[in-house]
């Protein structure tokens, strides 16, 4: 049986890899045909080797994000394909004829998805946050990485942050504008403008915050209150101003999607942080619950597929595959419905995240008795 387990597991990983290469290759082909001109324009005559390197680098990053978004679906497809191929070749019948239970025969197809799920979680928590800046970058080495700024209000300091362009790769805000409220931070409403501002993470006794270069007015021209003196200080020899604020670059553009590239630990930190408003915190809470439930949903989808593809009363591989696909579509529909109800405020974020687990788990338990013995 161990030899058969290794054989089945090897086929699962092989099909998963082929599905990933085929799906991502199709995405790359279509995207490259549509945007090759942008690669060439941003290459600026640096030669073919540089062009090829920039294309490989760009799609190398995109492969990480594609795996994060589509890895679970490819895993379920790999399980379905392996089962269909094994039934067509009749490789399951000798095991069943020897009296081995079906779930024992297919144990490798339960272990394989567990390894893939662990890998997807590691990719999401450890790799994606590091390369998140590449998700919104341009194509080519000379592509502008600046994004249009979405102004944000820091609820902890009551400071509004705005600017012309934000570059997530180097945590830089161009044409920075910080509106200091009165009388909390300054005695009179003041707008600090700078040529650029760079976000610095906390180090030692220094908190998270922004270093403003080319600041106007200067630090000695600010009428700071005692609270303002705690938040704002002068740093460097060029008259740079430091403003303590936990609001980082990713919250200044595409706020609806940028938080998806954060790790769970960073999301938990933002939930506890007073700088973010109630709507943002609600979104972070929903994402944390989604991170907890997604591995369970992945495995539930596999448990749901097995009995439907190897049913006792099989109507044929085509019909069984169709029923399995419909069940997976129904599970996906429940997930989308729960997300919609949570977004609309009709369902709590935690309930919406766990609803597909309860529905899918119940459906998987109900279909478990249908498996061939």
N, C-alpha and C positions, 0 to 999 in steps of 0.2 A: 504493500500500500504506500509506503514512503516513496518508492520509485514513481508510482503513479501520481502521488501528490506533487513531487518535483516536476514531473512532466506537465501536469495541469497548470501548475504555477508558472512554469516557463512559458507556456502558451499564452497565459493571461497577460504577462508582462510584455510579451512580444506583440500581441494584438493591441495592447494599450499604447505601446510606442508607435506602432504603425498608424493607429488612429490619430495620435497627436501629430505625427509628421504630416499625414495627409491633410488634416484639418488646418493646421497652422501653415502648411505649404500653400494651401489654397488662399488663405488670408494674405500671405505675403505676395503671392502672384498678383492678386487683384489690386492690392494696395500699391505695389511697385509699378504696375502698369499705369495707375492713375496719378502717381506722384513722382515718377522718375524725373520729370522736369524740375521739380523742387529740389531733389537731391543734386542734380547737375548745376542748378542755379546757385545753391549754397556751397557747392564745391569750389566755385570761383577759379576754375582752370588749374587746380592743384594736381591734376593728372588722374589716370584711371586707378592706380593703386589706392590713392587716398579716397576716391569715390567708393571703391569696393569695401574699404575698411569702414567708412561711415555707414554704408548700407548694412554691413554685417553687424556693426555695433548697435545701430538703431533697432534692427529686428531681433538682435540678441536680447535686448531689454524687453521688447514686446513679447518675446516668447515667455518670459517670466510672468508677465501680466496675463497672457493668454492662458497659461497653465493655472494661474490663480482663479480665473473666471470660469474656465471650461473643464478643468481637470476632473471634477466630480461627474459631469455628464459623460466624458470619455471613459471613465472607469466603469460606469454602468453599461455603456455600449460594448466595452471589451468583454464584460461578463456575458452579455447576450450573444455576442458573436462566437465566443468560445463554446458556449452551450449548444448553439445551433450547429456548429461544425462537428462537435463531438457526437451529436445525435445523428447527423447525416452519415458519419463514418462508422456508426455502430460501436464506438469504443466504450460506451457506458454499459451496454448489455452484458458483457462478461462479468463485470463487477456485481451487477444486480443478480445475475444468475448464481453467483457464488454466495449470495445471502448477505452481502454488504449493504447496509442502509444507504439510501440516496444521499442523505445529508453528510454521511461519512465519506462517500465517494466524492462529493463536491466540497469537501472541507477546504481544499486549496483555494477555491473561488470565494471563500469567506475570509481566509487569511490574507490573500493577495490584496483585496480592497482595504483591509486594515492598514497594511504597509503603505498603500497609496495615499490613504487618508492622513496618516501620520506625516508623510512627505509633503502633502498639500498644506497641512497646518504649519509645518516648519517653514515652508516657502512663504506663507502668508505672514508669519510672525517675525521671521529673521531676515529674509531676503527682500521682500517687497518694500518694507519701510526704508531700507538703505538706498534702493534705486528708485524711490517714488518720484524723484524729480524728473526722471526720464519719461514718465507717463504723459507729461504735457509738453515735452520738449519738441523742437522742430526737427526736420529731417536734414542731416548734413552737418559738418563741423562748423560751418559759419551761420547756422540757423539761429535766428533770434529767439531766445528763451523767455523774453519778457511776456508777461500775461497782463491783461487788463485788470486793474485793481477793483475789488468789491469792498467798499468802505466797511469798517467794523467798529463796534463800540465795546470797549473793555469795561465790563461791569464792575470789576474790582477797583479800578482806578478812576473810572468815569471819563477816560480819555478816548477820543475818537481818532482812529488811524485811517489815513487815506494816502494816495499817491498816484503817480502816473502809470508806472509799470512795475511789476514784481517779477523777480527772477528766482524761482524756487531752487535752482541748482546751487546758487551761491548765497541764498537767504538774503537777497538784496532788494530794497525798495527804492526805486528811482523817483525823484521829484516828491520826496516824502513830506507829508503834512500831518502834524499832531496837534489836535485841538485840546488845549488845557482848560478844564472847567473852572469857573469861579463860583464861590470863594473856596472850594475844596482844595485845589492845587495852587492856584494863583489868585491874587486879589482882583485882577481884572481878566476877563476872557482873553486868552492869548493863543495864537496859532504859530507854532514853530515850523518853519519850512527849512528843508535841507536839500542839497543836491542829491544825496542818497542816504539811506539808512540801512544798516546791516544788523540782522537779528543774532544775538549772542545767547547761547544756552548758559544756564547757571554754572558757575565755577567757584568753588570755595564759598566765601561769604557773599559773592555777587549773585543776585537773582537773575532770572531770565529777563531780557530786555533788548532795547534797540539803541545802537550807537548812531547818532545823527552827525553827518559830515556836512560842513558848509552851512551850519545852522544860523538861522536869522529869525528872531533876535538872538543875540549872544546870551551866554549863561548869566553874566553879570547884569544883564538888562531885565531879567525875569524877576517879578515881584512874587516870590514863592512863599507859600504858607508853611507852617511846620510840617503838615502832611506832604506838601510838595517837595520839601527838602529831603524827605525820606525816599521819594520816588525818583526825583530828578537830581542829577549831579553832573559835574564837569569831569571829563576824562581826557587823557592824552594831552599833547602839547599844542595841538592845532585848534583848540577851542571846541572839540567835539562834546556833544551832550549825550548823556546816557539816560534813557527813560525806562524804568522797570515796568515790564508788562509781559505776561505769559502768552499773549497772542502772537503766534508765529506766522511765517509766510504762508503756510498752506491754508490758513483761514482767510487770506486776503484775495483768493481767487478760487472759483469753482468750488464753493463750500459744500455743495450738494454731493460732490463725488470725491473731493480730495481726502476727506477723512477715511475713506475706504482703504487707503494705502497706509494707515497708521497701524501700529501693533496694538494688541489688546491692552497691554500695560499702559501705553500712551493714552488710549481711550479712557481707561479707568482714571488716569491722572486728570484728564480734562473734566470728567464727571465731578470729581472732587474740587475742581478749581472754580473759584467764584468769578472768574473773568468772563465766563460764557453764559449767555442768556438761557432761559428755560427751554426755548425751542431747540437750541443747539444741544443742550444736555439731554433732552428727550431723544434726539437723534443718536447721540453717543450711546445711550442706554440700549436703544434698539439694536445698534450694531454689536454691542457686547453680547447681548443675548443671541444674536444671529451667529456670532463666532462660536458660542457654546453649543448651539443646536445643529450647525451645519455638518460636523462629523457624524452626528447621530442620524441625520437625514440621509447622508451618503450611504451609510450601512443599511438603513431601513430600505432604501431603494434597491439595494442588492438582494436583501432578504425577500423583497416583494417580487423580484424578477425570477428567482430560482424556481419556486413552485409553479409559476405560470408557464415557464418554458419547458418544464419536465412534469407535466400534469399526468395523473393516472388516466383520465379520460381525455386523451389528447385528440384534438381535431386536425392535427397536422402542424408541421413546423411553421408554415405561413400564418395560419390562424393563431397559433400560440404566440408567435412573435408580435402579431398585431394586437392581441389582447394585452401583452406585456407593455407594448408601446403606449397603449391607451391608459393603462394604470400609471405609468410614469408621467404621462401628460396630466392625469388627474392630480397626482401628487404635486407636480409643478404648479398646476392651477390653484391648489390650496395655498401654496406658498405665496403666489402673487396676490390672491384674495386677502390673505392675512396681512401682507405688506400694505395693500390699499386701505384696509380697515384701520390699520395703525396710523398711516399717514393722514387719514381723514379724521382721526380723533375718535373713531367709533369703538376702538379696541385698544386696551393698554399695550404698550410696547412689549412687555414681557410675555403677555398672553398671546400676542400675535406671533412672536418668535417661536413659542413652544407649541402652538396649535398644529402646525404640520407634523411635528413629532408624534403628537397624540393620535392624529388622524392616520398618518402613515403607519405608525406602529400597530394600531388596531387593525388596519387593513392587511398588514403583513402577517399578523397573528391569525387572522381569519383565513387567509389563503395558504397558511403553512400546511394544513391537512390535505391540500390538493396534490402534494408532491407524489411522484411515482415511488412505489416501494418495491 
